[in-house]
Amino acid sequence: MKTNQNKRGPVLIFLVLFIFLFLIVAVLRKVLSPFGLKIILCGICLTILGMIIAGYRYEREQFSNTDDITRLRTLGASINPKSVAGKFIIALAIIIIIASLLAIIFAT
């Protein structure tokens, strides 16, 4: 189990960074300038993108020895990132985050 916990490190780092940036926005949203708010929101999108990529790498390691499509976990189910459904879900999540990031950057 210790090796699995070590592989979860990047996901947890991005999660803590996400929570930190979210709290900054929640507390200081009226004090921040629109440009500062835009920078922090871009950071939030990048941390979510980092969590998705780190989670993909972690799940790829978990499914390295099996050909199962899903695996039940304590709080849900994992989808094999090597399957067609897994690739579609990961690609869709990345596209949505990149589209959100571009919308934040190019918003007036």
Beta strands, then each sheet from edge to edge (+ up, - down):
strand 1: 70-73
strand 2: 76-79
sheet 1: 1+ 2-
end
